[in-house]
Amino acid sequence: MRICSIRSSTLKFVFVLVLSAVALSTLVIAVPSAADTAVSSKAQYASVQTNEERIAFISGFGWTVDSEPVSESPLNIPEEFDDVYKKYNEIQKQQGFDLSKYRGEQAVKYTYNVTNFKDYAGKVSVSIIVYKNKIIGGDICSADSSDFIYGLTGEKI
């Protein structure tokens, strides 16, 4: 006949271990992943070195654009942000970017005509800001007198 005994401290240790595993599993399931909190799960924020990669990035938000950019211009991000830049950077922050990290740097702004913007008859363009082949910002806006500007999803932020 065998007798097996377990000390109270061993039971407490096993209980804490099981409770920790349950808590960790709950966190993994309940907390959204980084992909869920991104602007769009379809859009890839990887390196963009070519026009095709920029268009693919923009297409990830559901936009159809002309095959060539309307403009490709240098963009000097100022050291000090004025009120306009502060408001623009708020839009960027709400979609996961932050231009303040690039103060004083020179980036490139690529602007494309959007051909599938709904509920608006005027011209619409999408711009992305690229620094060292990395997208650091972007927006979609009216290209005429309506003067609206949204994040890349096209929803008012």
DADAWO-V221229 format. One record per pair of residues at least 4 apart in sequence whose ideal C-beta (glycine too) atoms are under 7 Angstrom apart, sorted by the first residue. I is the first residue (numbers start at 1). J is the second residue. If there is no record, write none. Layout:
{{I	J} {I	J}}
//
This chain:
{{6	10} {6	11} {8	12} {9	13} {10	14} {11	15} {12	16} {13	17} {14	18} {15	19} {16	20} {17	21} {18	22} {19	23} {20	24} {21	25} {22	26} {23	27} {24	28} {25	29} {26	30} {27	31} {32	36} {32	37} {34	38} {35	41} {38	96} {39	43} {39	95} {39	96} {39	151} {39	152} {39	153} {40	60} {40	61} {40	153} {42	60} {43	57} {43	60} {43	61} {44	57} {44	60} {45	135} {47	133} {47	134} {48	53} {48	54} {48	57} {48	130} {48	133} {48	135} {49	53} {49	133} {51	55} {51	68} {52	56} {53	57} {54	58} {54	110} {54	128} {55	59} {55	65} {56	60} {57	128} {57	135} {58	63} {58	65} {58	112} {58	126} {58	128} {59	63} {61	152} {61	153} {63	114} {63	116} {63	126} {64	115} {64	116} {65	112} {65	113} {65	114} {65	115} {65	126} {66	112} {66	113} {66	115} {69	110} {69	111} {69	112} {70	111} {70	112} {70	113} {70	125} {71	111} {72	108} {72	110} {73	109} {74	106} {74	108} {75	106} {75	107} {75	108} {75	109} {75	129} {76	106} {77	99} {77	102} {77	103} {77	104} {77	105} {77	107} {78	85} {78	103} {79	103} {79	104} {81	85} {81	86} {81	89} {83	87} {84	88} {85	89} {86	90} {88	92} {89	93} {89	98} {89	99} {89	100} {90	94} {91	95} {91	139} {91	149} {91	151} {91	157} {92	97} {92	98} {92	99} {92	137} {93	97} {93	98} {94	151} {94	157} {95	151} {95	152} {97	136} {97	137} {99	136} {99	137} {102	107} {102	131} {102	136} {105	131} {107	129} {107	130} {107	131} {107	136} {108	130} {109	127} {109	129} {110	127} {110	128} {110	130} {111	125} {111	127} {112	125} {112	126} {113	123} {113	125} {114	124} {114	125} {114	126} {114	140} {117	124} {117	154} {120	124} {122	142} {122	144} {122	146} {123	143} {123	144} {124	140} {124	142} {124	143} {125	141} {125	143} {126	138} {126	140} {127	138} {127	139} {128	135} {128	138} {129	136} {129	137} {129	138} {130	134} {130	135} {130	136} {131	136} {138	152} {139	149} {139	150} {139	151} {139	152} {140	150} {140	152} {140	154} {141	148} {141	149} {142	146} {142	147} {142	148} {150	154} {150	155} {150	156} {150	157} {151	155} {151	157}}
//
